[in-house]
C-alpha cells in the first residue's frame, strides 16, 4: 500500500504511519480498507477528505454548481437567452452534487499527499483561512449585486494599486480559473452548437479555438476584477498570506487536483446533456414530430428554432391561421395579466427563515434564488406558454412550502408568540445595554435585547426605549423582494399596532 509516494513500506509500518497521522489530525479513526475503481484505499483518507471538503467550503459549493456555471459573465453573454434557459433546465435535470464531489475525491485520492493535506487542514482552520472561506461563500451566495457592479465600474476609472493587481494575477494564474471556466464554457457550447446561428455549420474544433482566442483576455480581466472585489476587505498582509498559501506546494497540489476533478465531472455532465439532446432529436424525428423533453426544457421561442432546425423546408403552420407570425407572441403578454393574481398569492418567506437556508439547505436556497429571478422579470414570464408557466408556479409553490416548513426549528424562545400574548412590563439598563422585560401569556417574565427574535413572524427587536419597543418583520416575496413592516409594543398592556 502506498502513502502518497512511490516507496513501498511494509504493511505493519504503513498501518502505524496512517494511524498516527489520523490520530494526530482527526482523532482516532479506525483504519480499514475499501475498494475504489479496483484499487484498495484507506478509508481513513476518505474520512479526512470528507472533513476537508466541509471545512474548505467545497461541500457547500457543490450544492449549487449547476447554477454557478451560469453566474459568471462569460456564459450568459455568449448564449441567446432562450438557449441559456434551456441549458439551465437541462443542467438541473442531470446535475448531482454527490457525483461532483466524488470526482473531486477521486482526483485527490489518486495523488494523495499526507503532508499537503496536513498543510491544507492547518490553513483552512486558521482565522485567515476561515475568513477566506467566508468571503468565498458570501460572493457565491450574493452573485452579481449592485455593489459589485459599481465596484467593477469604478476599477475602470480608479485602477487598483500595483501590488494588489500583481497578487490577483498570481492567484488567477495559479488557480487557473480562466482556463477552467473556458473549458467548461466550451463543453456547454458544443451541446447547442448545431442550433446556434452564429456557429452553425462550422467544425467544433475550429469554433472552440476561435472562441477561446476571442474571449480569453476579457474573461481573465473579469476574474481578476472579481478577485479584487471578493477579497476587498482583506488587508494587504492578509492577501499576501493567502497568495503564499495558494502558490505553496500544498496549494498548487490542491487546486490542480480540484480542477481536474471538476473537469472529470463536467465531462460526465456534458455526456448526459448530449444524451438528452439526442433523445430530443429522436422525438422530433418521430411521426408526430413533437418532443415532450423539448417542451420541458425549452421556452417557446427556442422550441420554434429547434423545429426549424429539424426540417428548414417545412414552415410552422396552424391548420386554421396558416403561417404563424412573430407578432402573435404578444398574446402571451395578455396571458401574463391573467396570471398576475396567482403570482401575488404565492406565500412569503420570513427573512430569518430564508437566511437560515444558506447554511442548512444551500440547494433549496439556490432553487428559490433561481425562481425569484425568473418571476421578477415579466418579459420572461410573458414569453412562457400557459403549460410552462403553471408548471413553474407549481414548482415554486413546492419550494416555498418546503422552506416555510423549516420554521419550527427557528422557534427558540417563548417570546416568539402572538403579540396579543406579549406585554412590555419594564425596561432596565445593564452594562450600557437596554433590556426589556416582557411577560408572556403564562405570566412568566423574559429579558429581551435588541436583535432578539420576537413575535409570530420572526421579527427582530430593532429598538427599546422607556415606553416602547419596535420589532422589524421582514419577508421575501415571490420576486425575491424584501418586504418590511414594524410592530410596536407599548409599555401599556395593549395589543401592538402597525408601525
SEMARTI-597331 format. One line per 2 residues: number of its first residue (from 0); their letters; for each residue x, y, z of C-alpha. Coordinates in steps of 0.05 Angstrom, whole numbers, plus 32768, in hexadecimal, padded with zeros to 4 digits. Example, Ala and Ser with C-alpha at 12.3 -4.5 7.8 and 13.67 -1.06 7.14 Angstrom:
<sites>
0 = as = 80F6 7FA6 809C; 8111 7FEB 808F
</sites>
This chain:
<sites>
0 = xx = 8000 8000 8000; 8019 8046 7FEE
2 = xx = 801A 8083 801B; 801E 80BA 7FE7
4 = xx = 8063 80A4 7FCC; 8082 806E 7FA1
6 = xx = 80A6 804F 7FDD; 8087 800D 7FF2
8 = xx = 8084 8007 803E; 8078 7FC6 8063
10 = xx = 802F 7FBB 8074; 8038 7FC3 80BF
12 = xx = 805F 8005 80B9; 802D 8020 8087
14 = xx = 7FF3 8012 80B6; 8017 8032 80F1
16 = xx = 8029 8070 80C8; 7FE1 807A 80B0
18 = xx = 7FC6 806F 80F6; 7FF5 80A2 8115
20 = xx = 7FE3 80D4 80E0; 7F99 80CB 80EA
22 = xx = 7F9F 80CF 8136; 7FC8 810E 8132
24 = xx = 7F9B 8135 8104; 7F55 8116 8106
26 = xx = 7F4F 80EF 8146; 7F51 80A3 8149
28 = xx = 7F32 8088 8109; 7F32 803C 80FC
30 = xx = 7F5D 802A 80C0; 7F3A 7FFB 8092
32 = xx = 7F3E 7FF4 8047; 7F0B 7FFA 800F
34 = xx = 7F0B 7FF0 7FC4; 7F07 802E 7F97
36 = xx = 7F0D 8025 7F4C; 7F2F 7FE2 7F56
38 = xx = 7F63 7FFD 7F87; 7F67 7FF5 7FD2
40 = xx = 7F6A 8037 7FF9; 7F69 8047 8042
42 = xx = 7F24 805F 8058; 7F49 808B 808A
44 = xx = 7F60 80B5 804F; 7F19 80B9 8035
46 = xx = 7F00 80CF 807A; 7F35 8105 807B
48 = xx = 7F22 811C 8035; 7ED9 8120 8048
50 = xx = 7EEB 814A 8085; 7F17 8176 8059
52 = xx = 7EE0 8180 8026; 7EB5 819A 805F
54 = xx = 7EE6 81CB 807F; 7EFD 81E7 803B
56 = xx = 7EB6 81F6 8025; 7EBA 81C7 7FE9
58 = xx = 7E81 819C 8001; 7E54 81D8 8007
60 = xx = 7E6B 81F3 7FC3; 7E5A 81B1 7FA2
62 = xx = 7E10 81B9 7FB3; 7E0A 81F3 7F82
64 = xx = 7E3E 81E4 7F4C; 7E06 81DC 7F18
66 = xx = 7DEF 8224 7F24; 7E36 823F 7F2D
68 = xx = 7E48 822B 7EE6; 7E18 8260 7ECD
70 = xx = 7E2A 8296 7EFF; 7E6B 82AD 7EE0
72 = xx = 7E66 82E2 7EAA; 7E86 82B6 7E75
74 = xx = 7E4E 8283 7E6B; 7E11 82B1 7E6B
76 = xx = 7E33 82E1 7E3B; 7E3F 82AC 7E06
78 = xx = 7DFE 8285 7E05; 7DBB 82A0 7DEC
80 = xx = 7D8B 82A8 7E28; 7D5E 826E 7E11
82 = xx = 7D98 823E 7E0A; 7DB3 8253 7E4D
84 = xx = 7D71 8243 7E6E; 7D70 8200 7E4B
86 = xx = 7DB7 81EF 7E62; 7DA5 8202 7EAA
88 = xx = 7D67 81D6 7EA9; 7D8E 819B 7E8C
90 = xx = 7DC6 81A5 7EBE; 7D97 81A2 7EF9
92 = xx = 7D7F 815E 7EDE; 7DC3 813E 7ED9
94 = xx = 7DED 815F 7F0F; 7DF9 8138 7F4F
96 = xx = 7E23 8159 7F86; 7E3D 8117 7FA2
98 = xx = 7E57 8101 7F5E; 7E7B 8143 7F56
100 = xx = 7E9B 813A 7F9B; 7EAD 80F2 7F8A
102 = xx = 7ED6 810A 7F4F; 7EFB 813A 7F7C
104 = xx = 7F08 8103 7FB0; 7F21 80D4 7F7A
106 = xx = 7F54 8106 7F60; 7F6D 8118 7FA5
108 = xx = 7F73 80CE 7FB8; 7F96 80BC 7F77
110 = xx = 7FD2 80E7 7F89; 7FC9 80EA 7FD4
112 = xx = 7FFF 8111 7FFA; 7FF8 810C 8047
114 = xx = 8027 8146 8053; 7FFF 8173 8025
116 = xx = 7FBD 815E 8045; 7FDA 8171 8089
118 = xx = 7FED 81B6 806E; 7FA8 81BF 8050
120 = xx = 7F85 81AE 8092; 7FB2 81DE 80B7
122 = xx = 7FA4 8215 8086; 7F58 820E 8082
124 = xx = 7F51 8209 80CD; 7F7A 8248 80D8
126 = xx = 7F56 828B 80E3; 7F6B 82A5 809F
128 = xx = 7F57 8263 807D; 7F12 8268 809C
130 = xx = 7F0E 82B1 8085; 7F1F 829C 803E
132 = xx = 7EE9 8266 803E; 7EB7 8298 8059
134 = xx = 7EC8 82C9 8021; 7EC1 8292 7FED
136 = xx = 7E7D 827C 8008; 7E63 82C3 800C
138 = xx = 7E77 82D2 7FC4; 7E58 8290 7FAE
140 = xx = 7E16 829C 7FD1; 7E0F 82E6 7FBD
142 = xx = 7E22 82DF 7F74; 7E24 831F 7F4B
144 = xx = 7E0B 8354 7F7B; 7E05 839F 7F6D
146 = xx = 7E40 83AA 7F9B; 7E6B 837A 7F72
148 = xx = 7E55 839B 7F30; 7E68 83DF 7F4B
150 = xx = 7EAB 83C4 7F64; 7EBC 83A7 7F20
152 = xx = 7EA9 83E8 7EFD; 7ED4 8411 7F2D
154 = xx = 7F10 83E6 7F1C; 7F0E 8402 7ED6
156 = xx = 7F18 8448 7EF0; 7F41 8439 7F2F
158 = xx = 7F71 83FF 7F20; 7F86 83D6 7F5D
160 = xx = 7FCA 83DE 7F7E; 8000 83BB 7F57
162 = xx = 8010 838A 7F8F; 7FC7 8375 7F95
164 = xx = 7FC1 8369 7F4A; 8001 8341 7F4B
166 = xx = 7FE7 8315 7F84; 7FA4 830C 7F5F
168 = xx = 7FCA 82F6 7F21; 7FF3 82C4 7F48
170 = xx = 7FB3 82A7 7F66; 7F90 82A3 7F22
172 = xx = 7FCD 8283 7F01; 7FD8 8250 7F38
174 = xx = 7F8F 823E 7F40; 7F82 823D 7EF5
176 = xx = 7F3C 8257 7EFB; 7F39 8274 7EB4
178 = xx = 7F52 8234 7E94; 7F21 820B 7EBC
180 = xx = 7EE7 8238 7EAC; 7EF8 8239 7E62
182 = xx = 7EFB 81ED 7E61; 7EB7 81E9 7E83
184 = xx = 7E99 821D 7E55; 7EB2 81F9 7E16
186 = xx = 7E94 81B7 7E2F; 7E50 81D9 7E37
188 = xx = 7E58 81FD 7DF4; 7E62 81BB 7DCE
190 = xx = 7E1F 81A0 7DE8; 7DF8 81D6 7DC3
192 = xx = 7E29 81E3 7D8B; 7DFC 81C8 7D53
194 = xx = 7DC3 81F7 7D6A; 7DEB 8237 7D72
196 = xx = 7DE6 8264 7D35; 7E29 8285 7D42
198 = xx = 7E4F 8243 7D43; 7E22 8218 7D17
200 = xx = 7E46 81EE 7CE2; 7E8C 81FA 7CFE
202 = xx = 7EB9 81C1 7D17; 7EB6 81BC 7D63
204 = xx = 7F02 81BE 7D6A; 7F08 81FE 7D41
206 = xx = 7ED0 821F 7D68; 7EF0 820B 7DAA
208 = xx = 7F33 8227 7D96; 7F16 8269 7D7C
210 = xx = 7EE8 8273 7DB9; 7F22 8266 7DE9
212 = xx = 7F4E 8299 7DC5; 7F16 82CD 7DC2
214 = xx = 7EFF 82C7 7E0A; 7F3B 82B3 7E33
216 = xx = 7F57 82F9 7E42; 7F14 8317 7E54
218 = xx = 7F03 82DB 7E80; 7F46 82E0 7EA4
220 = xx = 7F3B 832A 7EB0; 7EF7 831C 7ECE
222 = xx = 7F13 82E7 7EFD; 7F4B 8316 7F13
224 = xx = 7F18 834B 7F23; 7EEC 8318 7F47
226 = xx = 7F28 8302 7F73; 7F33 834A 7F87
228 = xx = 7EEA 8353 7F99; 7EE3 8311 7FBD
230 = xx = 7F1F 831E 7FEA; 7F17 836A 7FEF
232 = xx = 7F11 8366 803B; 7F54 8343 8043
234 = xx = 7F91 836B 8056; 7FCD 836B 8028
236 = xx = 7FF0 833E 805B; 7FB6 830C 805D
238 = xx = 7FB1 830A 8011; 7FFC 82FE 800D
240 = xx = 7FF6 82C4 803E; 7FBD 82A7 8015
242 = xx = 7FE6 82AC 7FD5; 8020 8289 7FF9
244 = xx = 7FF1 8250 800C; 7FD4 8249 7FC6
246 = xx = 8019 8249 7FA5; 8036 8219 7FD8
248 = xx = 8041 81CF 7FC4; 8004 81BB 7FED
250 = xx = 7FD9 81F2 7FCD; 7FEF 81E0 7F86
252 = xx = 7FE3 8196 7F93; 7F9D 81A4 7FAD
254 = xx = 7F86 81D3 7F75; 7FA4 81A6 7F40
256 = xx = 7F7F 816A 7F5B; 7F3F 8192 7F68
258 = xx = 7F39 81AC 7F21; 7F4B 8169 7F02
260 = xx = 7F13 814A 7F2B; 7EE4 8182 7F16
262 = xx = 7EF6 8177 7ECD; 7EE8 812C 7ED4
264 = xx = 7EA4 813B 7EF2; 7E95 816E 7EBC
266 = xx = 7EA7 813D 7E85; 7E76 810B 7EA3
268 = xx = 7E40 8141 7EA7; 7E4D 8155 7E5F
270 = xx = 7E43 810D 7E49; 7E00 810B 7E6D
272 = xx = 7DEB 814D 7E4F; 7DFD 8133 7E0A
274 = xx = 7DD3 80F5 7E18; 7D98 8122 7E27
276 = xx = 7DA3 8147 7DE7; 7DA6 8106 7DC0
278 = xx = 7D64 80F0 7DE0; 7D44 8132 7DCD
280 = xx = 7D5B 8127 7D85; 7D3F 80E0 7D84
282 = xx = 7CFC 80FA 7D9D; 7CFC 8133 7D6A
284 = xx = 7D0A 8100 7D32; 7CCE 80D5 7D47
286 = xx = 7C8C 80D3 7D21; 7C6B 810A 7D4A
288 = xx = 7CA9 8136 7D47; 7CA3 814D 7D90
290 = xx = 7CCF 8145 7DCD; 7CB8 8144 7E15
292 = xx = 7CFF 8150 7E2B; 7D04 818E 7DFF
294 = xx = 7CC4 81A8 7E1F; 7CE1 819A 7E64
296 = xx = 7D23 81BD 7E5A; 7D1B 81F3 7E24
298 = xx = 7CF3 8234 7E26; 7CC3 823C 7DEB
300 = xx = 7CF3 8266 7DC1; 7D29 8230 7DC3
302 = xx = 7CF7 81F9 7DB2; 7CE7 821E 7D72
304 = xx = 7D32 8221 7D62; 7D3A 81D7 7D6E
306 = xx = 7D00 81C5 7D42; 7D1D 81EF 7D0A
308 = xx = 7D60 81CC 7D13; 7D3E 8189 7D0C
310 = xx = 7D26 8199 7CC6; 7D32 81E0 7CAC
312 = xx = 7D06 81D4 7C6F; 7CC6 81C9 7C97
314 = xx = 7CAA 8209 7CB5; 7C85 820A 7CF7
316 = xx = 7C3B 8211 7CE5; 7BF9 8210 7D08
318 = xx = 7BC2 81EA 7CE4; 7B92 8225 7CED
320 = xx = 7BC0 8262 7CF0; 7BF5 824E 7CBF
322 = xx = 7C3E 8263 7CCA; 7C49 827C 7D11
324 = xx = 7C62 82C4 7D13; 7C95 82DB 7D46
326 = xx = 7C66 8310 7D61; 7C35 82DB 7D79
328 = xx = 7C61 82D2 7DB7; 7C41 8312 7DD1
330 = xx = 7C07 82E6 7DE7; 7C34 82CA 7E1D
332 = xx = 7C38 8310 7E3B; 7BEC 830E 7E42
334 = xx = 7BF4 82CA 7E63; 7C24 82E8 7E95
336 = xx = 7BEF 8319 7EAD; 7BC2 82DD 7EBC
338 = xx = 7BFA 82BC 7EE3; 7C0A 82F9 7F0E
340 = xx = 7BD9 82EB 7F46; 7BF3 82A4 7F4D
342 = xx = 7C3B 82BD 7F52; 7C27 82EE 7F89
344 = xx = 7C07 82B6 7FB0; 7C48 8290 7FB9
346 = xx = 7C59 828E 8003; 7C91 82BA 801F
348 = xx = 7CCD 829E 8045; 7CE5 82C1 8085
350 = xx = 7D2B 82DC 8078; 7D48 82BB 80B6
352 = xx = 7D2F 8278 809B; 7D4A 8288 8055
354 = xx = 7D8F 829D 806F; 7D93 825D 8098
356 = xx = 7D8C 8233 8059; 7DD0 824B 8040
358 = xx = 7DF1 821E 8072; 7DBD 81E8 807F
360 = xx = 7DA5 81DB 8038; 7DD0 81FE 8004
362 = xx = 7DAF 81D9 7FCA; 7D69 81F0 7FDF
364 = xx = 7D84 8237 7FE8; 7DA2 8236 7FA2
366 = xx = 7D61 821C 7F83; 7D3A 8254 7FA5
368 = xx = 7D6C 8286 7F8B; 7D63 826A 7F45
370 = xx = 7D18 826F 7F45; 7D19 82B3 7F67
372 = xx = 7D44 82CD 7F2E; 7D16 82AC 7EFB
374 = xx = 7CD5 82C8 7F17; 7CF3 830D 7F21
376 = xx = 7CF8 8316 7ED5; 7CB4 8320 7EB5
378 = xx = 7CD0 8318 7E6F; 7CE8 82D1 7E7F
380 = xx = 7CA5 82BF 7E9D; 7C80 82DD 7E63
382 = xx = 7CA9 82B2 7E32; 7C91 8272 7E54
384 = xx = 7C57 8249 7E3C; 7C20 823B 7E6E
386 = xx = 7C39 81F3 7E7A; 7C80 8208 7E88
388 = xx = 7C69 8241 7EB4; 7C3B 8216 7EDF
390 = xx = 7C71 81E2 7EE6; 7CA3 8217 7EFE
392 = xx = 7C70 8233 7F2F; 7C62 81EE 7F4C
394 = xx = 7CAD 81E0 7F54; 7CB6 8224 7F75
396 = xx = 7C7B 8217 7FA4; 7C9A 81D5 7FB9
398 = xx = 7CDD 81F6 7FC7; 7CBD 822E 7FF0
400 = xx = 7C95 81FC 8017; 7CD3 81D3 8025
402 = xx = 7CF8 8212 803D; 7CBF 8227 806B
404 = xx = 7CBB 81E1 8088; 7D00 81EE 80A7
406 = xx = 7CE2 8226 80D3; 7CD7 81FB 8112
408 = xx = 7D22 81EF 8118; 7D2C 823B 8121
410 = xx = 7CF9 8244 8158; 7D2B 8248 8191
412 = xx = 7D09 8270 81C8; 7CC3 827B 81E6
414 = xx = 7CC3 82C4 81CE; 7CBA 82AB 8186
416 = xx = 7C6F 82AC 8193; 7C33 82D5 817D
418 = xx = 7C3A 831E 8192; 7BF9 831B 81B8
420 = xx = 7C1B 82EB 81E8; 7C57 8319 81F3
422 = xx = 7C5A 8353 8223; 7C92 8385 822D
424 = xx = 7C95 838C 8279; 7CD8 83AE 8285
426 = xx = 7D1B 83C6 826B; 7D5E 83C1 828E
428 = xx = 7DA5 83D6 827C; 7DE0 83A8 8287
430 = xx = 7E27 83B5 8271; 7E10 83EC 8241
432 = xx = 7DDE 83BC 8222; 7D93 83C6 8222
434 = xx = 7D6B 8389 8235; 7D20 8383 8231
436 = xx = 7CF8 8358 8261; 7CC0 8334 823B
438 = xx = 7C89 830B 825A; 7C6B 82D2 8232
440 = xx = 7C25 82B6 8237; 7C39 8284 826D
442 = xx = 7C4D 82BF 829A; 7C97 82AF 8294
444 = xx = 7CCA 82E7 828A; 7D00 82E8 8256
446 = xx = 7D3A 8317 8249; 7D3F 832F 8201
448 = xx = 7D79 8353 81DF; 7D7E 8377 819C
450 = xx = 7D8A 8343 8166; 7D60 830C 8187
452 = xx = 7D2A 82E8 815F; 7CE5 82FB 8176
454 = xx = 7C9D 82F2 8160; 7C7C 82BD 8134
456 = xx = 7C9D 82D3 80F3; 7CE6 82D0 8106
458 = xx = 7CEB 831B 8114; 7D2C 8338 812E
460 = xx = 7D2C 8368 8168; 7D45 83A9 814A
462 = xx = 7D42 83DC 8182; 7D30 83DE 81CC
464 = xx = 7D22 841E 81F3; 7CFD 8432 8233
466 = xx = 7CB7 842D 8215; 7CB8 83FC 81DC
468 = xx = 7CDE 83CB 81B1; 7CDE 83C5 8166
470 = xx = 7CE1 8382 8143; 7CF5 837F 80F9
472 = xx = 7CD5 8347 80D1; 7CF2 8338 808D
474 = xx = 7CDC 8305 8059; 7CEE 82F2 8012
476 = xx = 7CB9 82F4 7FDC; 7CB5 82CA 7F9D
478 = xx = 7CE1 82FB 7F77; 7D18 82F7 7FAB
480 = xx = 7D07 833D 7FC5; 7D0F 834A 8010
482 = xx = 7CCF 8365 8030; 7CD4 8388 8073
484 = xx = 7CA2 839C 80A8; 7CA8 83B0 80F0
486 = xx = 7C82 839B 812E; 7C7F 83C8 816B
488 = xx = 7C79 83AC 81B1; 7C67 83E3 81E3
490 = xx = 7C74 83E5 822D; 7C29 83E4 823A
492 = xx = 7C06 83A1 8233; 7BE9 83A8 81EE
494 = xx = 7BEF 8380 81AE; 7C23 839B 817F
496 = xx = 7C10 83C6 8143; 7C2E 83CB 80FE
498 = x = 7C6A 83FA 80FE
</sites>
